[in-house]
Amino acid sequence: MPKSTPLSEGLAYEGFEIYASYVVNATGMHIGTLKVVRKRDRRVLYPFDGCATIGPFESSEDARRAAEALGQQLVEADIANPEP
């Protein structure tokens, strides 16, 4: 099982932790996994109840890239309009 690792430094946002990875489901498809944490208050922005599944994808790279892209979108949205 792949480990969830932070995005490379070039993609990371200073005030956030973004962990993107993937799992393989029972049908052999790859599902992206993601955890986004705002550092200043340790609030988990993702995952949340009712969040959509990231995928499925045929390759692990596609699943991880989709998770990374979603993580970046969530961080940019929180920077623009922070949740309390």
Secondary structure in CASP SS format (residue, H / E / C, confidence):
PFRMAT SS
TARGET T0000
AUTHOR 0000-0000-0000
METHOD secondary structure of the structure
MODEL  1
M C 1.00
P C 1.00
K C 1.00
S C 1.00
T E 1.00
P E 1.00
L C 1.00
S C 1.00
E C 1.00
G C 1.00
L C 1.00
A C 1.00
Y C 1.00
E C 1.00
G C 1.00
F E 1.00
E E 1.00
I E 1.00
Y E 1.00
A E 1.00
S E 1.00
Y E 1.00
V E 1.00
V E 1.00
N C 1.00
A C 1.00
T C 1.00
G C 1.00
M C 1.00
H E 1.00
I E 1.00
G E 1.00
T E 1.00
L E 1.00
K E 1.00
V E 1.00
V E 1.00
R E 1.00
K C 1.00
R C 1.00
D C 1.00
R C 1.00
R E 1.00
V E 1.00
L E 1.00
Y E 1.00
P C 1.00
F C 1.00
D C 1.00
G C 1.00
C C 1.00
A C 1.00
T C 1.00
I E 1.00
G E 1.00
P E 1.00
F E 1.00
E C 1.00
S C 1.00
S H 1.00
E H 1.00
D H 1.00
A H 1.00
R H 1.00
R H 1.00
A H 1.00
A H 1.00
E H 1.00
A H 1.00
L H 1.00
G H 1.00
Q H 1.00
Q H 1.00
L H 1.00
V H 1.00
E H 1.00
A H 1.00
D H 1.00
I H 1.00
A H 1.00
N C 1.00
P C 1.00
E C 1.00
P C 1.00
END
